[in-house]
Amino acid sequence: MKKTLQYLFEHKTLSKEKAKEVLVNISKGMFSDPEIASFTTVFLMRSITIPELLGFRDALMELCVPVNLKPFRVLDIVGTGGDGKNTFNISTLSCFIVAGTGQKVAKHGNYGASSISGSSNVMEKHGYRFSADNNKLLEEIDKTNICFMHAPLFHPALKVVGPIRKNLGIRTFFNMLGPMVNPASPEIQVIGVFNLEMARIYSYLLQQAEAKFTIIHSLDGYDEISLTGDTKVITNEGEKILTAEYLGKRMVSPQDIFGGNSADEAAKIFLKILKGEGTWAQNAVVMANAAIALFSTGNFPAYEHCYNLAVESLESGNAYNCFQQLIALQ
C-alpha cells in the first residue's frame, strides 16, 4: 500500500487493473486502518477517474455474494449519499411506495457513513433482520414486493471499511460505488448523485450496461428529488431539467425534509410518513421519487399517471402494508 500511496501522492492515477487489485486486497484485510483511510482520502483531493471507478466496481462484484431474484424484474432506488443535507430516508420510503403499487423492488443499502441514518439503520431499528440467504430474499419479494440487502453482507470490502468510513464521517469513493454494486443487478435503476460530475460519470458507465436507468440530481446539491429546486434527470434517452412544480406539485423548503438528529429520530420520521401521517411536503418528496422510479420502468405513458399511483400507494396504506408484511416475515 505504501508504494501505491506514494504513486497517488505524485498526482498519478490508477489503471483499472491496479484499482481492482487494491480493493481486492482491502477485502482480504491486507492493509491497516490508517493505510485504508489514507487511500480513501486521496479521492477527496481529486476527482476519481472512470478506470479507477470501474476497477473498484469490478473488485466488489467479483467478490460479491451472488443474488438471483429471477423471474422477477426488479427496481432499486438508491442515492450515493454524501450530499451533507441530512434528509430523512427518502429513497427507502420511495421504495416501499413503489412496492405498494405492485412493482418488485430489490433495495440495496447500508448504514449511514456520512449521514446520521442510512437505510440499514432505519430498517434495523424497525426489526428487519439482515440476511444474504437467497431463498429468504425471494420469499420477501414474492410476498411483499420488496426485499432489502444490507451491503456489507454481500461485499467483504464494505464490511472491512465500514468502521473507517464511519470514523471519517465524510464522503468517500465508496459512496460512489454503492449504487453500482447491487448484488441483484436490477434491471431498472434510479440513482441519486451528489453533484453533476458524478451524474456524467454514472451516465457514461450505465450507457454501457443493459439496465434502464434514471440518474437524478437536485441542482442545489441533493442526491434525490428534493423539491427544493429544479432537478437534473438523465436517462437512457437523454437529459432534461424538471421543476419542483412538475415533479411534486410545489416547492418545499430544506427544513421540511430534515431527517432528525439521531437514528431513533430518523426511524420515527420514517414510520410516520409511511403510515400516511407525514406533512404535505414530506409526502410530496417521497411520492415524487417513487413516481420517477415508476416512470423509469417504461410501463406507463406519462409521469402524471405514475405520480397518481404513488399517491394511491401511500394514502391507501398499501406501502405501509408492504412494510408490515416484510417485518412480519423476520
N, C-alpha and C positions, 0 to 999 in steps of 0.2 A: 504493500500500500504506500510506503514512503516514496518509492520511485514514481508511482502514479501521481501522488500529490505534488511532488516536485515538478513533474511534467505539466500538470494542470496549472501550477502557480506561475509557470512561464507563459501563460496565456495560450496554451495549446488545447486542442480538443481531442476527444477520444474517437476512435473508429467504432463502428457498430460492434465489431467483434470484441474489442477491448472493453467497451461498456458492458457488454453481456458477461464477459469473464469476471469483471469486478463484482457485479451484482450476484452472480452465482457464488462467488467466494464469500460475499457478505452473508448469503443464505446459509452457508456451511459454517458460519461462526468463526471465520479465519482472522477477523480483524477486531481490534479493541474498540470500545465505545468512542474514545477520543478520535481514533482514526476515521470511524464512520461519520462522526459529527463533522470533522474537517472536510471530508469528501462531499457531504451533502451541502455544506455552506458554499462550496465553490460555485454552485449553480444559482446562488443568490446574488453573486457578484457579476455574473454574466449570463446571457441567455443560453439555454440548453439548445444543442443542435439536433436536427432531425435524426442523424445517425446515432447519436447518444441515446435519444429517447427510444428509438427502435431497438437498440441493443438492450436497454433496461427492460423494455416490454417483453422482448423475446426471452430474456432470462426468467422473468416471472412466469410467463406462460409455459416454458419448458419444465419448470419445477412445480407447476400448479397441480393441485389435486383436481382431477377432471370431473366435470359435471355434465350429465346428459339428461336434458329435460324434454327430449322428443317424445311424443309428436307435437308438443305444444310450441306455438310461435310466440316467443316471449319478448318482453319490452323491459328496459331499465331506464329510470330517470336518476341521474347522478350528477352532482357538482364536484368540481375539483376541490372546493373549499379554498381556504387561504385568501378570501377576499377581505377578511378583517371586519366584517359587518355585524357579526353575531346575531343573525336572524334565527327565528325558530326553525324547526326541521321541515322546511318547505318541500324538499324533494321526497322525503319519506311519506309525508302526508299525501302528496300528489300521487304517489304510487298506490296508496290504498283507495284513493278516489278512482283511479283508473281501474283497479281490480274490481271496484264496486260496479263498474259498467260491464263487466264480463271479460275484459281483456286480461290475458295472463301476464304476470309481472315477475321477473327474477331480479330482486333488489340486491345489489352488491353494496356493502357499506363497511364502516369501520368506526372505531372510537374517534372522538374529536382530538386532533393533534394541535391544530392551530385555532380551534374553536372550543367553546365550553362544552357543547354536547353534539357528538356526531350521531349518525343513525343507529349505530350499535349501542351507544349509551341509552338512547330513548327506548329501543326495543328491549334491552336487558332490564331496564327499570320497570317495564310492564310485564315481565315474566317470560319473555321469549328465551328459549334455550338454543344457543348456537350449536350447529352441527354441520359436519361435512358428509353426512350419510345421504347418498343419492336417493335412496328409497324414501327417506323422510321428506326430502325436498320435493320429490314427485308427488307424494301424498298431499303435502301442503298446497302445492299449486293446483292439483286436481280438485281438492275440496274447497279451497278458499280463494283461488285465482292468484295467489301470491306466495312466494317463498322468500326467505331472507338468507343471504350468505355473508357471514362475518369474515372479512377479507383475510385476517391472519390465520384462520383455519385452513385456508386454501393456498396461501402464499407464504412459504417459510421466511422469505426475506422481510416481509412486512411484520412478522412476529418478532424477528430479531431487532428491527429498527424502531418498533413501536415505542418503547420507553425513551429512546433517544429523541424521537420526534416530539414526544410529549414534553420532555425536559427543555428542548429548544423552544417549543411553543411558537414557532414561526413556519411560514410556508416553505416547503422543500419540493424537490422534483417528484417526491412520492405523491404529492397532491396531483401532479400532472398525470402520473401513471395510473392512479386508482380507476378512473373511468375506462381505461384501455384494457383492463385485465379482468373483466368479469368472467369467472370460470365457466359460466353457462354460454358464453359467446352469443348474446341476444341478437336476434335478427333486426330489432328496432332499438336504436339508442338515442336518448335525449341527454345531451351533455351540457352542463353549465360551466362556463370558464370565467376566470377572474380578470382577464384582460384580452384585448384584441389580438395581441401577438399569439397567445395560446389558441385563440379561435382559428387563426390562419394555419397554425401547425396541425391542429386537430383536423381541420378541413382537408388539408393535404393528405394526412395519414388515412382518414376514413374514406376518402375517394378511392383509395387502393383496395379497400375491403368490399365485401358484398352486402353488408348491412345497410338498411335505411337509417339515416342519421339526421338529427337536428341539433345544431350547436347554438346555444343561447348565451348572450352576454348583455346585461343591462349596462347601458353606456355610462352610468355613474358608478360602475365598479362592482356590481353584484354578480355572483356566478349562477344566477337564476333569473326568471322573470320576477322582478321586484315590484313593478308598477310604480316605482318612484321616478320613472322617466322612460325614455324610449329604450327599446331592446333591439339589438342586432340579432337576426336569425339567419343561420346558414344551413342549407340542406343540400341533398344530392343534386337538386335542381338549380341552386343558386343562392343568392343572399338578398336580404332586404332589411329595412328598419321599420319596426312596427311600434305604434304608440301605445301608451298605457290604456288609453280610452278604447282602442281597438281590442286589445288583449284581455282587459279586465273591467271594462266599462268606465273606469275613472282612475285617476292617480291616487296613490296613498303616500303617507309620509314615512320616513325611516323609523320613527318611534312606533309606528303602527305594527311593524314586523319584527320588533325587538324580541330576542329569544330567551331572555331571562339571565340571571346571574349565576346559576348553578345547573347541574344536570337534573336535579329534582324539579327546579322551576321549569326547565325545558320540557320535562316529561308531563307536567301538569298542563302546560300550554298545549302540547301535542294532543292530549286526550280531550281537552276542552273543545278544540277545533274539530277533531274527528267526530265528536258527539253532535256536532252541528251547533255548538254554543259559542263559537268564535265570534269576533267582531266582524262587521261588514268587510273591513279592509283585510283582515286575516283570511277570511273565506275567499275573497276575490283573488288574492295572490295564489292560494293553493289551487283554486279552480282554473286559473289561467295556465299554470304549469301543467296541470292534468290535461287541459284542453289541447295544448300544443303537442303533448305526447300522443293523445288520441288521434289528432290530425296527422301526426307523423306515421301512423300505421298505414295510411293510404286507403283506409276502409270507408272514409267519409268525404263527401264532396265539398264541405265548407267548414271553416273554423267555427262559425257560429253554432253549427249543429253540435260540434264537439264540446263547446262551452256549455251548451244546454244539457248535454249528457253528464258533464262534470257536476253541474248544479244539482241535477236529479240524484246522482250518486251520493252526494253529501247530504242533501236535505231529506232524502227518503230514508236515510240510515243504512243504505247498502254498503257504503265504505266502512262504517263502524262495524257492521255485521261481519265483514271480511276479517277485520282486525280481531274481533271477539272469537271468531271461529279458529283463526290462526293460533291465538293464545291458548284456546281450549285444547288444541292438539298437542301441547307441550307436555 
